[in-house]
């Protein structure tokens, strides 16, 4: 790991097309700006970890979850032949 000390306004270059700029530092936090090509993914680690944990939790659904979802959907959806007519102004 490369460790650098930068002041507000100073930049770090990664390759030829990624620039990290230190925007501000307050207390124990630092605001940075990242300029990179659109094809480069930039993600916060804690958000990525939370999504992964949510996916794992969702995959461990209760054994009757599928039947409960079907029952909920059946109670809210009308059969195709009894759908109410569409009202309102015509689409433009």
Helices and strands as residue ranges (DSSP letters): E 11-14, E 18-26, E 29-35, H 45-59, H 65-76, G 80-82
